[in-house]
Amino acid sequence: MIKINKAYKGKFDRKDLKEIYNNKCGYCESLLEISCLMNIDHYRPLRGVKGLTDHRGYDWLESEWSNLISCCNVCNNKKRHSFPIEDEKKRISKPQKNKNEWLANSSSFLNEKALILHPEIDEPEKHFYLDIKGVFKHITNRGLITINTCDLNRKPLILNRRRLLVCKYRREIWKQAINIKERFDNMLITNKNELSICIQNYYKKIFKNLINDTSPKRQYTFVSRSMIKDFEFIFILPLKNITYRNIVNKAYKLFNDDLQNAISK
């Protein structure tokens, strides 16, 4: 899930939508040039709502920019006409007279209490989290429904997230802890100052790469942000060796300011 900080304004153009979403799927964050061509999902479906026979769909939103989401063909096909809300009595069934209320974050639409997260409005961190195996686990019911509706735990996505989490970062972070311990055991590190310098040198590139991967233009930004936000859970606690755990923890503290700045933007 991607968090968007700018909105499309003016006449609709596919290129603009593609730029807003950084050429990624708004739901799974796969780069579209890798997975598929850009599809356009109508967040509120235009021609009927799944499970309802008496709703026309939100056809008046066909060109409303805040109802258009750049997505991959898999997420688009999974979601399709699904649009569950908390209370059916609050579902809007005809165009609001005030066109400002057609915005996805208008009071009338927010009052529907949609159960699928909107990439431009909602903060995914509040609704689901990343586990150590690259699987999304829900925090809220909205998180669960979004994961299930878009099938965000489908095997290819888990494998891609695991490559980033495990292959690119966890193995390297743990490997450097082993290397530093070996230097300590061989008396190549003799005091705390030398240890700090060694940790900085060994981990500088790793954390720089992790910070770069939090850029909205990178694939799976949510995963990279989660690795920083839940660093202890993902990288430290799984380590059984106390010495390795202490080294990784010290590395995280040394670079913590830069890491936190990266995810606060």
Secondary structure as the mmCIF struct_conf table of DSSP 4:
data_model
#
loop_
_struct_conf.conf_type_id
_struct_conf.id
_struct_conf.beg_label_comp_id
_struct_conf.beg_label_asym_id
_struct_conf.beg_label_seq_id
_struct_conf.end_label_comp_id
_struct_conf.end_label_asym_id
_struct_conf.end_label_seq_id
BEND BEND1 GLY A 10 LYS A 11
HELX_RH_AL_P HELX_RH_AL_P1 ARG A 14 ILE A 20
TURN_TY1_P TURN_TY1_P1 TYR A 21 ASN A 23
STRN STRN1 LYS A 24 LYS A 24
TURN_TY1_P TURN_TY1_P2 GLY A 26 CYS A 28
STRN STRN2 LEU A 31 LEU A 31
HELX_RH_AL_P HELX_RH_AL_P2 LEU A 32 SER A 35
BEND BEND2 LEU A 37 LEU A 37
HELX_LH_PP_P HELX_LH_PP_P1 MET A 38 MET A 38
STRN STRN3 ASN A 39 HIS A 42
BEND BEND3 TYR A 43 ARG A 44
BEND BEND4 LEU A 46 ARG A 47
TURN_TY1_P TURN_TY1_P3 LYS A 50 GLY A 51
BEND BEND5 THR A 53 ASP A 54
BEND BEND6 TYR A 58 TYR A 58
HELX_RH_3T_P HELX_RH_3T_P1 ASP A 59 LEU A 61
TURN_TY1_P TURN_TY1_P4 GLU A 62 SER A 63
HELX_RH_3T_P HELX_RH_3T_P2 TRP A 65 ASN A 67
STRN STRN4 LEU A 68 CYS A 71
HELX_RH_AL_P HELX_RH_AL_P3 ASN A 73 LYS A 79
TURN_TY1_P TURN_TY1_P5 ARG A 80 HIS A 81
STRN STRN5 ILE A 85 ILE A 85
BEND BEND7 GLU A 86 GLU A 86
HELX_RH_3T_P HELX_RH_3T_P3 GLU A 88 LYS A 90
BEND BEND8 LYS A 94 LYS A 94
BEND BEND9 LYS A 97 ASN A 98
HELX_RH_3T_P HELX_RH_3T_P4 LYS A 99 TRP A 102
BEND BEND10 LEU A 103 LEU A 103
TURN_TY1_P TURN_TY1_P6 ALA A 104 ASN A 105
BEND BEND11 SER A 106 SER A 106
HELX_RH_AL_P HELX_RH_AL_P4 SER A 107 LEU A 110
TURN_TY1_P TURN_TY1_P7 ASN A 111 GLU A 112
STRN STRN6 ALA A 114 ALA A 114
BEND BEND12 LEU A 115 ILE A 116
HELX_LH_PP_P HELX_LH_PP_P2 LEU A 117 HIS A 118
TURN_TY1_P TURN_TY1_P8 PRO A 119 ILE A 121
HELX_RH_3T_P HELX_RH_3T_P5 PRO A 124 LYS A 126
TURN_TY1_P TURN_TY1_P9 HIS A 127 HIS A 127
STRN STRN7 PHE A 128 LEU A 130
TURN_TY1_P TURN_TY1_P10 ILE A 132 LYS A 133
BEND BEND13 GLY A 134 GLY A 134
STRN STRN8 PHE A 136 HIS A 138
BEND BEND14 ILE A 139 THR A 140
HELX_RH_AL_P HELX_RH_AL_P5 ASN A 141 CYS A 150
TURN_TY1_P TURN_TY1_P11 ASP A 151 ASN A 153
HELX_RH_AL_P HELX_RH_AL_P6 LYS A 155 ARG A 162
HELX_RH_PI_P HELX_RH_PI_P1 ARG A 163 ARG A 170
HELX_RH_AL_P HELX_RH_AL_P7 ARG A 171 ASP A 185
TURN_TY1_P TURN_TY1_P12 ASN A 186 MET A 187
BEND BEND15 LEU A 188 LEU A 188
BEND BEND16 ASN A 191 ASN A 191
HELX_RH_AL_P HELX_RH_AL_P8 LYS A 192 ASN A 212
TURN_TY1_P TURN_TY1_P13 ASP A 213 THR A 214
BEND BEND17 SER A 215 SER A 215
TURN_TY1_P TURN_TY1_P14 PRO A 216 LYS A 217
BEND BEND18 ARG A 218 ARG A 218
TURN_TY1_P TURN_TY1_P15 GLN A 219 TYR A 220
HELX_RH_AL_P HELX_RH_AL_P9 THR A 221 LYS A 229
TURN_TY1_P TURN_TY1_P16 ASP A 230 ASP A 230
HELX_RH_AL_P HELX_RH_AL_P10 PHE A 231 PHE A 231
HELX_RH_PI_P HELX_RH_PI_P2 GLU A 232 ILE A 236
TURN_TY1_P TURN_TY1_P17 LEU A 237 PRO A 238
HELX_RH_AL_P HELX_RH_AL_P11 ILE A 242 LEU A 254
TURN_TY1_P TURN_TY1_P18 PHE A 255 PHE A 255
HELX_RH_AL_P HELX_RH_AL_P12 ASN A 256 SER A 264
#
